[in-house]
Amino acid sequence: MSVFTKTIMKIIPLMTMLACSLVVEAQETVKEDKKIDVKCFVELVGGEQIISFWNIPTSKVSSLSKSITGHKIMVPGSKQKVKIYKTHECVLSNDDFTGSRAKIVDSETGR
């Protein structure tokens, strides 16, 4: 057997293992980006405080409070979008808020 053939025979198993590991890693990344429901207690421009609902990837939950400030959302009973002035708190949709005002507004919000 030539040196070239021996080298190829050593490289093929390594390349196969590398390709398999890349496929497994890509599948794990897709699973991590599952979307979840989150609710946020926000203050709108004009002073109204409401609960805003979001369906976002799990990787973006920690930065949601900062990222939604300035977004325009539809408000029940209004035909125009209103800008979010400040985000007070965001939690998973099944969890309870920590602030007392947020708890009151959440209990009054229909789902």
Secondary structure, DSSP 8 states (H G I E B T S, - for coil): --HHHHHHHHHHHHHHHHHHHHHHHHHHHHHHT-EEEEEEEEEETTS-EEEEEEEEEGGGSTTHHHHHTT-EEE-TT-SSEEEEEEEEEEEETTS--SSHHHHHHHHH---
